[in-house]
Amino acid sequence: MRETTLRPLITLLIAPAFAVACSDDGSQDDEIGSVDGSDTSETSDASTGESESSESGSESSSSSDTGSSSESGSETDSETDSSSTDTGESGCQPNPELCEGGTVCDVITGDCVAEGSPCTLSGASTSCGDSECGPGSVCNDQGSCIAVAPCSAVTCEEGQCWGTACVCDRPAACETPTLEALDGAFAVDIFDLEFADDCNAWMVTLRSGTDYVRRMTPGGTLTEWDGVANLNMGEIKVLKALNPQYPLPPLGGVEPASGGEPQTVGGDNFGEVAITYTCCPTCGCQADPPQGVARLIEGDLEPLPIVLPAVATQGNDGPFGGNAADAGPMGLTWGDDLRLYVGNANQNGDFDTVDLINENQELLGTFGSRVTAAAPLTAVHLLVALDTGELLRFNTATLESTPVVDLEVSVTSLSHDSFTGLVYASLSDLSIVEVQPFTGEVSDFDVMPNLGRVTVSPDGVLWWVPAKHIVGNLSMVTWALPASF
């Protein structure tokens, strides 16, 4: 059953990571960085983790104004400082229980602070092998704690681990194109929307005839690529960071402190783009070329070659009503090392991966139902939605799934927020919910104007994009997300 709770914003960011579970891989030495850039992908079948909620900053608008701040969350304000209790050179970690009544151990400052203080990251630990994963970290299901938003590294002492290099203000290094700009030629026949960490906007069409990939830069430059033959397009995903990003440490190898300047652009492969080609068996399909997953290679004679071929599949109870929008591979997402994941490649419920470096494809397993959406959470965890409404947390290292929550309504999209760690899910009943993927808590966010998908932009905005093939030429809608906690 879907539990719906509305929680204040402070709770959102202090409780979730914060009552952490297990995810991501990494080792637990003194300092462990876990910065991953993957994009959403969809997998099939059943394992749900849990989710946590935060108050939605759900003021919808017809233009994308954001008040995001790029200040690091380690610079605590006077209110936080005045309530701090000095716990000595090592701070309150690794012994948070030393904090007196009415105070909590804030891993950002290392001090005991009054409960409810702004810019505070605290909470219970979760067992992970011989260690305890504290706030800002989760278990990778293999005995090590790794970082989760809003932290990008982990420190361990005496078996107790916690997040470091954390922020409490959303890093916003760029601004996306305006809503007015994106609602023009860019959005003709749009079916899916995605933003890269550099604020470039990407889309795919779903239309009769040739389909297109389009990109619009923050400055408004529009570029278009033709698809292969008469195949439809389903999803577009960009390889992105999963944690607040920091500059590389200086030559001395010193780990950046929590007060370091965050950045959201980085990584050799960030910005890589992949799409799905789909075909509706009941609408008529071409056998050659096959459908599947394609990777964008700018400047190539064939810019959208298929790297993971798939057969024609279709959902009977899909989130879009069982039409051409519910066909082919779904649940596309990026993982580490230029690895892509997608569901339904050979039959409904299959979950495949393709290694773009070694150019090989592998079936990882089969879920009990068709995959409709997916999103990356950590270097080893994906959140996968099935057409039953179940959300599962899939570990790409152990190939095991953990049930998170059953939304009881099919999911059209999942989008991960790299600042809060929340995942936004758009549902076939038009509702939008926030999911905390490591606790299973769900919070109502808002309602879509019609069937479509949602996606988080790096400047702190949630975008709704209409499935125009189904609902017609509607305009996009935006909501400002919390800029701090």
C-alpha positions in Angstrom: 0.0 0.0 0.0 1.1 3.5 -0.7 1.7 5.5 2.4 1.3 9.2 1.9 2.8 11.7 4.4 3.5 15.4 4.2 6.7 16.3 6.0 8.3 19.7 6.6 11.3 20.5 4.5 13.8 20.2 7.4 12.6 16.7 8.1 13.0 15.8 4.5 16.7 16.5 4.4 17.5 15.6 8.0 15.7 12.3 8.2 16.1 10.6 4.9 19.8 10.1 4.3 19.7 10.3 7.4 17.8 7.3 8.4 19.9 5.6 5.8 19.7 2.2 4.3 22.0 0.4 2.0 23.3 1.4 -1.4 26.1 2.4 -3.7 29.4 0.9 -3.8 32.6 2.2 -2.5 35.1 1.2 0.2 35.1 2.4 3.7 38.5 3.6 4.5 39.2 7.0 6.0 37.6 9.0 3.1 35.4 7.5 0.5 34.1 9.5 -2.4 31.0 8.4 -4.3 30.2 10.6 -7.1 28.1 9.0 -9.9 26.6 10.5 -13.0 23.9 8.3 -14.3 20.6 8.9 -15.9 17.3 7.3 -15.4 16.6 4.0 -16.8 13.8 1.7 -16.4 13.8 -1.8 -15.2 11.2 -4.4 -14.7 9.7 -6.1 -11.7 9.6 -6.1 -8.2 11.8 -4.8 -5.6 10.9 -1.8 -3.7 13.0 0.2 -1.3 11.4 2.9 0.7 11.2 6.5 0.2 11.2 9.6 2.2 9.3 12.8 1.7 9.9 16.5 1.9 7.6 19.4 1.6 7.2 20.2 -2.1 8.1 23.6 -3.2 5.1 23.2 -5.5 4.4 26.6 -6.9 3.8 25.9 -10.5 4.7 28.5 -13.1 4.7 29.1 -16.7 8.3 30.2 -16.7 11.3 28.6 -15.1 12.3 31.0 -12.4 14.5 29.5 -9.7 16.0 30.9 -6.6 18.6 28.3 -6.2 21.8 29.1 -4.3 25.2 27.7 -5.0 26.6 28.3 -1.5 28.0 25.3 0.2 26.1 24.0 3.2 29.1 23.9 5.4 28.9 27.6 6.1 26.5 27.4 9.0 24.6 30.6 9.9 24.7 32.3 13.3 21.5 30.6 14.4 23.2 27.2 13.9 26.4 28.3 15.5 24.7 29.7 18.6 23.1 26.4 19.3 26.2 24.3 18.8 27.9 22.4 21.6 31.7 21.9 21.3 32.5 18.2 21.5 36.2 18.4 21.1 38.7 18.0 18.3 37.0 15.1 16.7 33.5 16.5 17.0 30.4 14.4 17.8 31.3 11.7 15.3 31.9 8.8 15.6 29.9 9.0 18.9 26.7 10.9 18.1 25.1 9.6 21.3 27.4 12.0 23.3 25.1 14.9 22.3 22.9 16.0 25.2 19.1 16.0 25.3 17.5 18.4 22.9 20.5 18.4 20.6 21.6 16.2 17.6 24.9 15.4 16.0 25.3 17.4 12.8 27.7 15.7 10.5 28.1 18.9 8.4 29.8 20.8 11.2 30.7 17.9 13.5 28.9 19.6 16.4 25.9 18.9 18.6 23.3 21.4 17.6 19.7 22.1 18.7 17.1 19.9 17.0 15.5 21.7 14.0 18.5 24.0 13.4 18.9 25.0 9.7 21.6 23.3 7.7 21.7 20.3 9.9 22.2 16.7 8.7 21.6 14.1 11.4 19.8 10.9 12.0 20.1 7.2 12.9 22.6 4.8 11.5 21.9 1.6 9.6 23.9 -1.6 10.0 26.1 -2.6 7.0 28.3 -5.6 7.7 30.7 -4.7 10.4 30.0 -1.0 10.0 27.2 1.5 10.7 26.2 3.9 7.9 25.3 7.3 9.4 23.7 10.4 7.9 24.8 11.2 4.4 25.8 7.6 3.7 24.1 4.3 2.8 25.1 0.7 2.6 26.2 -0.7 -0.8 24.7 -4.1 0.2 28.2 -5.5 0.3 29.5 -4.3 3.6 30.6 -0.8 2.8 29.1 2.6 3.3 28.9 5.1 0.4 27.8 8.7 0.0 24.3 9.8 -0.9 23.0 13.3 -1.5 23.5 15.8 -0.1 27.1 14.5 0.6 29.7 13.4 -1.9 32.2 11.5 0.3 32.2 9.3 3.4 34.4 9.1 6.5 34.7 6.1 8.8 36.1 5.8 12.3 35.8 2.9 14.7 33.2 1.2 12.4 31.0 4.3 12.3 30.6 6.0 8.9 29.0 9.3 7.9 28.8 11.6 4.9 31.3 14.4 4.3 31.6 17.2 1.6 27.9 17.9 2.2 25.9 20.9 1.1 22.7 22.4 2.5 22.2 24.9 -0.3 21.3 23.5 -3.8 24.4 23.8 -6.1 23.1 25.8 -9.1 26.0 26.4 -11.5 23.8 27.3 -14.5 20.4 28.2 -15.7 18.3 26.2 -18.1 16.6 27.7 -21.2 13.4 29.5 -20.3 10.0 27.9 -20.3 9.0 30.2 -23.2 12.0 29.1 -25.2 11.5 25.4 -24.7 7.8 25.6 -25.4 8.5 26.6 -29.0 10.1 24.7 -31.9 12.0 22.6 -29.4 8.8 21.0 -28.0 7.1 20.1 -31.3 5.8 16.4 -30.8 7.7 16.1 -27.6 7.5 12.9 -25.5 10.4 13.0 -23.1 12.6 15.8 -21.6 15.9 15.6 -19.8 18.5 18.2 -18.6 22.3 17.7 -18.5 24.4 19.1 -15.6 25.4 22.0 -17.9 21.7 23.0 -18.2 21.4 21.9 -21.9 17.8 20.7 -22.5 17.3 17.4 -24.5 14.2 15.8 -25.9 12.8 13.1 -28.1 9.7 13.1 -30.2 6.9 10.5 -30.6 5.2 11.1 -34.0 4.3 9.6 -37.3 7.2 9.5 -39.6 10.8 10.3 -38.7 11.4 11.1 -35.1 14.0 13.5 -33.7 16.4 14.3 -30.9 16.7 18.0 -30.1 19.0 20.0 -27.9 18.6 23.6 -26.7 21.4 25.3 -25.0 20.8 27.9 -22.2 21.5 30.5 -24.8 18.7 29.3 -27.0 20.7 27.5 -29.7 18.6 24.6 -31.1 20.1 21.5 -32.7 18.2 18.5 -34.2 19.2 15.0 -35.2 17.1 12.6 -37.3 16.3 9.2 -36.0 16.9 5.9 -37.9 14.2 4.9 -40.5 10.6 5.1 -39.2 11.2 4.0 -35.6 9.5 5.8 -32.8 11.5 7.3 -29.9 10.6 6.6 -26.3 13.0 8.1 -23.8 16.1 10.2 -23.6 18.7 10.0 -20.8 21.8 12.0 -20.0 24.7 10.8 -17.9 24.6 13.1 -14.8 26.1 13.4 -11.3 24.1 11.8 -8.5 25.7 13.8 -5.6 26.6 17.4 -5.2 29.9 17.8 -7.1 33.2 19.3 -5.8 36.3 20.4 -7.6 39.2 17.9 -7.6 41.3 18.2 -4.4 44.6 20.0 -4.6 47.8 18.1 -5.4 48.3 17.3 -1.7 45.3 15.1 -2.0 43.4 16.9 0.7 39.7 16.0 0.8 37.5 19.1 0.2 35.8 20.2 3.4 32.1 20.6 3.7 32.6 24.3 3.1 34.1 23.8 -0.3 32.5 25.3 -3.4 30.1 22.8 -4.9 29.8 22.2 -8.6 27.4 20.1 -10.6 29.5 19.8 -13.8 32.3 17.2 -13.9 33.4 13.8 -14.9 34.9 12.7 -18.2 31.7 11.2 -19.5 29.0 13.5 -18.0 26.7 14.7 -20.7 26.6 11.5 -22.7 23.2 11.0 -24.3 21.2 7.8 -25.0 17.7 7.2 -26.3 15.3 4.3 -26.9 13.9 3.4 -30.3 10.5 1.8 -29.9 7.9 0.0 -32.1 4.3 -0.8 -31.4 3.5 -4.4 -32.5 -0.2 -3.7 -32.7 0.5 -0.6 -34.8 2.9 -2.3 -37.2 6.7 -2.7 -36.9 9.7 -2.7 -39.1 12.1 -5.6 -38.5 15.1 -3.8 -40.0 16.5 -1.8 -38.4 15.5 -3.2 -35.1 14.3 -1.1 -32.1 16.5 -0.8 -29.0 18.8 1.7 -27.3 20.9 4.2 -29.3 23.8 6.5 -28.2 24.2 10.0 -29.6 27.6 10.4 -31.4 27.7 14.1 -32.5 29.3 14.7 -35.8 29.1 11.1 -36.9 27.6 10.1 -40.3 25.2 7.9 -38.3 24.7 10.0 -35.1 22.2 7.7 -33.4 23.4 4.1 -33.9 21.7 1.3 -32.0 24.0 -0.1 -29.3 21.5 -2.5 -27.7 19.1 -4.1 -30.1 15.6 -5.2 -28.8 12.6 -7.0 -30.1 9.1 -5.6 -30.3 7.3 -5.6 -26.9 4.2 -3.8 -25.7 2.3 -3.3 -22.4 -1.4 -4.1 -22.1 -1.8 -2.0 -18.9 0.8 0.6 -19.5 0.8 4.1 -17.9 0.0 5.7 -21.3 -3.1 3.6 -22.0 -1.6 0.7 -24.0 -0.9 2.6 -27.2 2.4 3.3 -29.1 3.7 5.2 -26.1 3.7 1.9 -24.1 5.8 -0.1 -26.6 9.4 -1.2 -26.9 12.2 -0.9 -24.3 11.5 1.3 -21.4 13.2 2.3 -18.2 16.4 3.6 -19.8 19.1 4.8 -17.5 22.9 5.4 -17.2 25.2 3.7 -14.8 28.9 3.9 -14.1 31.6 3.3 -16.7 29.4 4.2 -19.7 27.0 1.4 -18.9 23.3 1.7 -19.9 20.4 -0.2 -18.4 16.9 -0.8 -19.9 13.9 -3.0 -19.5 11.8 -5.1 -21.8 14.5 -5.6 -24.5 13.6 -9.1 -25.3 10.4 -9.7 -23.4 8.3 -7.7 -20.9 10.1 -7.7 -17.5 13.7 -8.3 -18.9 16.4 -6.0 -17.5 19.4 -5.7 -19.7 22.7 -3.7 -19.7 25.1 -2.8 -22.4 28.8 -1.9 -21.7 29.7 0.8 -24.2 33.4 0.4 -23.6 33.6 -3.4 -24.2 30.5 -3.3 -26.5 28.7 -6.3 -24.9 25.1 -6.8 -23.9 24.0 -8.8 -20.9 20.6 -9.9 -19.4 20.7 -9.2 -15.7 17.4 -10.7 -14.8 13.7 -10.7 -15.4 11.1 -9.0 -13.2 7.5 -10.3 -12.9 6.0 -7.5 -14.9 6.9 -4.9 -17.6 9.3 -2.1 -16.7 7.9 1.4 -17.3 10.5 3.7 -15.8 13.9 3.8 -13.9 16.3 6.3 -12.3 19.8 6.0 -10.9 20.3 6.4 -7.1 23.9 5.5 -6.4 26.8 3.9 -8.2 25.1 0.5 -7.6 21.4 1.3 -7.1 18.7 2.0 -9.5 15.0 2.7 -8.7 12.8 0.7 -11.1 9.1 1.0 -11.7 6.8 -1.8 -13.0 3.5 -1.4 -14.7 1.8 -2.7 -11.5 3.0 0.4 -9.7 5.6 -1.4 -7.7 8.9 0.4 -7.1 12.1 -1.7 -6.6 15.6 -0.8 -5.7 17.9 -2.8 -8.0 21.6 -3.4 -7.1 23.7 -3.6 -10.2 26.6 -5.2 -8.4 24.6 -8.0 -6.6 21.8 -8.1 -9.2 19.3 -8.3 -6.3 16.1 -6.3 -6.0 14.5 -4.8 -2.8 10.9 -3.8 -2.7 10.5 0.0 -1.9 6.8 0.8 -2.1 3.8 -0.2 -4.1 2.2 3.0 -5.5 -0.7 0.9 -6.9 -0.8 3.1 -10.0 1.5 2.8 -13.0 4.4 5.1 -13.4 5.2 7.3 -16.4 8.6 8.6 -15.2 11.1 8.7 -12.4 13.5 11.6 -11.9 16.3 11.7 -9.2 17.1 15.0 -7.5 20.9 15.0 -6.8 20.5 17.6 -4.1 17.9 16.0 -1.9 18.2 12.4 -3.1 14.5 12.2 -3.6 12.9 10.7 -6.7 9.9 12.3 -8.3 7.4 9.9 -9.8 4.7 10.9 -12.3 1.7 8.5 -12.3 -1.0 7.5 -14.7 -3.6 9.0 -12.4 -1.9 12.4 -13.1 -0.5 12.7 -9.5 3.2 13.5 -8.8 4.8 12.1 -5.7 8.1 12.4 -3.9 9.7 9.0 -3.0 12.6 8.5 -0.6 14.2 5.4 -2.2 15.9 4.2 1.0 13.0 4.4 3.4 10.0 3.9 1.2 8.2 7.1 2.4 6.0 8.8 -0.2 4.7 12.4 -0.2 2.1 14.0 -2.5 3.7 16.8 -4.5 1.2 18.1 -7.1 -1.0 17.1 -10.0 -0.1 17.1 -13.7 -2.4 18.9 -16.2 -2.5 15.7 -18.2 -0.6 12.5 -19.1 3.1 13.2 -19.4 6.5 12.9 -17.6 8.4 14.9 -15.0 12.1 15.7 -14.8 14.4 17.7 -12.4 16.7 20.3 -13.8 20.1 21.2 -12.2 18.9 24.7 -11.3 16.2 23.3 -8.9 13.0 23.1 -11.0 10.7 20.2 -11.6 9.3 20.2 -15.2 6.2 18.5 -16.5 6.3 17.7 -20.2 3.1 16.5 -22.0 2.9 13.3 -24.0 1.8 15.3 -27.0 1.1 12.2 -29.1 -1.7 11.4 -26.7 -2.9 14.7 -25.1 -2.2 17.2 -27.8 -0.2 20.4 -27.9 -0.2 21.5 -24.3 2.4 23.8 -22.7 5.0 22.6 -20.2 4.6 23.4 -16.5 7.3 24.0 -13.8 7.5 23.9 -10.0 10.4 25.4 -8.0 12.1 22.9 -5.7 13.6 23.7 -2.3 16.9 25.6 -2.6 18.1 24.7 0.9 17.3 22.8 4.1 
